[in-house]
């Protein structure tokens, strides 16, 4: 989308930024921790999932899986919690490791050079991972939070009429996606979808894949 035919301040670009700010923040919450009761109650309210701002096929499949999971009596919070633990935490073999460095460094260990590079990206924009130094900064959920932050930052600049800062932030988004999130997230999400035992986390995986495909098309290519 960001080519000679589209400026970052065009209305369609701003609409996409708004949609990605919301959707990346949403899936990030569900990838960083298993859902609690209030969140599940909010998601189960009539019409909530109908407000999803993107209607691509993969998003629709993810929303359908979430809706099926949230149907009364379909899946318990305990089942979701256990699925989250199996996928991302262990203590047994982690089925869908959520850290970039595990996929991209030669030793396949956490806290690699990728972790430090991602930490530098956060710092550049005044952010710090909540457990920096104790847990890796390159968790897929944290990287999605950062993408959401960049989208919101670009929208803030647009409201102020600062077109150059909008452009700069959109190109920073492209750089971060191409250097980090898009290099490894597909593999992580493929593991997630292959091993998730709940429709809830099948839905989260499909939604996240759909969001990333959209970001790749609109801002990274």
C-alpha positions as CSV (number, residue, x, y, z in Angstrom):
1,X,0.0,0.0,0.0
2,X,2.8,2.4,0.8
3,X,4.1,3.1,-2.7
4,X,4.1,6.0,-5.1
5,X,0.3,5.7,-5.5
6,X,-0.6,6.0,-1.8
7,X,0.6,8.5,0.8
8,X,0.6,7.6,4.5
9,X,-1.9,10.4,5.1
10,X,-4.5,9.0,2.6
11,X,-7.8,8.1,4.3
12,X,-7.5,4.4,3.4
13,X,-4.1,4.2,5.0
14,X,-5.3,5.8,8.1
15,X,-8.3,3.5,8.2
16,X,-6.0,0.5,8.0
17,X,-3.7,1.9,10.7
18,X,-6.8,2.2,13.0
19,X,-7.9,-1.3,12.2
20,X,-4.4,-2.8,12.9
21,X,-3.9,-0.7,16.1
22,X,-7.1,-2.4,17.5
23,X,-6.6,-5.9,16.1
24,X,-2.9,-6.3,16.9
25,X,-3.6,-5.1,20.5
26,X,-6.4,-7.6,20.8
27,X,-4.6,-10.7,19.7
28,X,-1.5,-9.6,21.6
29,X,-3.5,-9.7,24.9
30,X,-4.5,-13.3,24.1
31,X,-1.0,-14.4,23.2
32,X,0.6,-12.9,26.3
33,X,-1.7,-14.6,28.8
34,X,-4.6,-17.0,28.9
35,X,-8.0,-15.2,29.2
36,X,-9.6,-14.3,32.5
37,X,-13.3,-14.3,33.4
38,X,-14.0,-10.6,32.7
39,X,-12.4,-10.8,29.3
40,X,-14.4,-14.0,28.3
41,X,-17.6,-12.3,29.6
42,X,-16.9,-9.2,27.5
43,X,-16.1,-11.3,24.4
44,X,-19.3,-13.4,24.9
45,X,-21.5,-10.3,24.9
46,X,-23.9,-10.3,21.9
47,X,-22.5,-8.6,18.8
48,X,-19.0,-8.0,20.2
49,X,-17.2,-10.1,17.6
50,X,-19.3,-8.6,14.9
51,X,-17.5,-5.3,15.4
52,X,-14.2,-6.8,14.2
53,X,-12.9,-4.2,11.7
54,X,-11.5,-6.6,9.0
55,X,-13.6,-9.1,7.0
56,X,-11.1,-11.1,5.1
57,X,-11.6,-14.9,4.9
58,X,-9.0,-15.8,7.4
59,X,-10.3,-13.3,9.9
60,X,-13.8,-14.8,9.4
61,X,-12.5,-18.3,10.1
62,X,-10.8,-17.1,13.3
63,X,-13.9,-15.2,14.4
64,X,-16.1,-18.3,13.8
65,X,-13.7,-20.4,15.9
66,X,-13.8,-17.9,18.7
67,X,-17.6,-17.7,18.6
68,X,-17.9,-21.4,18.7
69,X,-15.5,-21.5,21.7
70,X,-17.5,-18.8,23.5
71,X,-20.8,-20.5,23.0
72,X,-22.3,-21.4,26.4
73,X,-20.8,-24.5,27.7
74,X,-18.5,-25.1,24.7
75,X,-15.1,-24.6,26.3
76,X,-14.2,-23.8,29.8
77,X,-11.7,-21.2,31.0
78,X,-9.7,-24.1,32.5
79,X,-9.4,-25.7,29.0
80,X,-8.2,-22.5,27.5
81,X,-5.7,-22.0,30.4
82,X,-4.4,-25.5,29.9
83,X,-4.1,-25.1,26.1
84,X,-2.2,-21.8,26.6
85,X,0.2,-23.5,29.0
86,X,0.8,-26.4,26.6
87,X,1.4,-24.1,23.7
88,X,3.5,-21.4,25.2
89,X,4.8,-22.2,28.7
90,X,5.5,-25.8,29.4
91,X,7.0,-27.1,31.7
92,X,6.8,-29.9,29.2
93,X,8.1,-29.3,25.7
94,X,6.7,-26.0,24.5
95,X,4.7,-26.6,21.4
96,X,4.6,-23.1,19.9
97,X,7.6,-21.2,21.4
98,X,6.6,-17.5,21.3
99,X,10.1,-16.0,21.1
100,X,11.8,-14.7,18.0
101,X,15.3,-15.6,18.9
102,X,14.4,-19.3,19.2
103,X,13.5,-19.3,15.5
104,X,16.2,-17.0,14.1
105,X,19.5,-17.6,16.0
106,X,21.7,-20.6,15.3
107,X,21.5,-21.9,18.9
108,X,17.7,-21.7,19.0
109,X,17.9,-20.1,22.5
110,X,16.1,-17.2,24.1
111,X,17.8,-13.9,24.8
112,X,19.8,-14.0,21.6
113,X,20.8,-11.0,19.4
114,X,17.3,-10.7,18.1
115,X,16.0,-10.1,21.7
116,X,18.4,-7.2,22.1
117,X,17.6,-5.8,18.7
118,X,13.9,-5.8,19.5
119,X,14.6,-4.2,22.9
120,X,16.4,-1.4,21.0
121,X,13.4,-0.9,18.8
122,X,11.1,-0.5,21.9
123,X,13.5,1.8,23.5
124,X,13.7,4.0,20.4
125,X,10.0,4.7,20.9
126,X,10.1,5.1,24.7
127,X,8.9,1.6,25.5
128,X,10.2,-1.1,27.7
129,X,9.0,-4.7,28.0
130,X,7.3,-5.3,31.4
131,X,9.7,-8.0,32.5
132,X,12.8,-6.9,30.5
133,X,15.9,-8.7,31.6
134,X,13.9,-11.5,33.2
135,X,11.8,-12.6,30.3
136,X,12.7,-12.1,26.6
137,X,11.5,-8.9,24.9
138,X,10.8,-10.7,21.6
139,X,7.6,-12.5,22.6
140,X,5.2,-12.5,19.7
141,X,2.6,-10.8,21.9
142,X,5.0,-8.0,22.8
143,X,6.0,-7.5,19.2
144,X,2.3,-7.2,18.3
145,X,1.9,-4.6,21.1
146,X,4.7,-2.6,19.6
147,X,3.1,-2.8,16.1
148,X,-0.1,-1.5,17.7
149,X,1.8,1.3,19.3
150,X,3.4,2.4,16.0
151,X,-0.1,2.4,14.4
152,X,-1.5,4.5,17.1
153,X,1.5,6.8,17.0
154,X,1.0,7.4,13.3
155,X,-2.7,8.2,13.9
156,X,-1.7,10.7,16.6
157,X,0.6,12.4,14.2
158,X,-2.1,12.5,11.5
159,X,-4.5,14.2,14.0
160,X,-1.9,16.9,14.6
161,X,-1.4,17.4,10.8
162,X,2.3,16.2,11.0
163,X,2.4,14.4,7.7
164,X,6.2,13.8,7.8
165,X,6.0,12.1,11.1
166,X,3.2,9.9,9.8
167,X,5.4,8.9,6.9
168,X,8.4,8.2,9.1
169,X,6.3,6.1,11.5
170,X,4.8,4.1,8.7
171,X,8.2,3.3,7.3
172,X,9.4,2.4,10.8
173,X,6.5,0.0,10.9
174,X,7.6,-1.5,7.6
175,X,11.2,-1.9,8.8
176,X,10.2,-3.6,12.0
177,X,7.9,-6.0,10.3
178,X,10.5,-6.9,7.7
179,X,13.4,-7.2,10.1
180,X,11.5,-9.0,12.9
181,X,7.9,-10.0,13.2
182,X,7.3,-11.3,9.7
183,X,10.6,-13.3,9.6
184,X,9.4,-15.9,12.2
185,X,5.8,-15.4,13.2
186,X,4.4,-17.8,10.5
187,X,6.4,-20.7,11.9
188,X,5.3,-19.9,15.4
189,X,1.6,-19.7,14.4
190,X,1.8,-22.8,12.3
191,X,3.0,-24.7,15.4
192,X,0.2,-23.1,17.3
193,X,-2.5,-24.1,14.9
194,X,-1.2,-27.6,14.6
195,X,-1.2,-28.1,18.3
196,X,-4.0,-26.0,19.8
197,X,-6.6,-28.2,21.4
198,X,-9.3,-25.5,21.9
199,X,-11.3,-23.6,19.3
200,X,-10.4,-20.5,21.3
201,X,-6.7,-20.7,20.4
202,X,-7.4,-22.0,16.9
203,X,-9.3,-18.8,16.5
204,X,-6.6,-16.6,18.0
205,X,-4.0,-18.2,15.7
206,X,-6.1,-17.7,12.6
207,X,-6.9,-14.1,13.5
208,X,-3.2,-13.4,14.1
209,X,-2.2,-15.0,10.7
210,X,-4.8,-12.9,9.0
211,X,-3.6,-9.7,10.6
212,X,0.0,-10.4,9.7
213,X,-0.9,-11.1,6.1
214,X,-2.7,-7.8,5.9
215,X,0.2,-5.9,7.5
216,X,2.6,-7.6,5.0
217,X,0.4,-6.5,2.1
218,X,-0.3,-3.0,3.3
219,X,2.9,-1.9,5.0
220,X,5.7,-4.4,4.5
221,X,5.7,-5.0,0.7
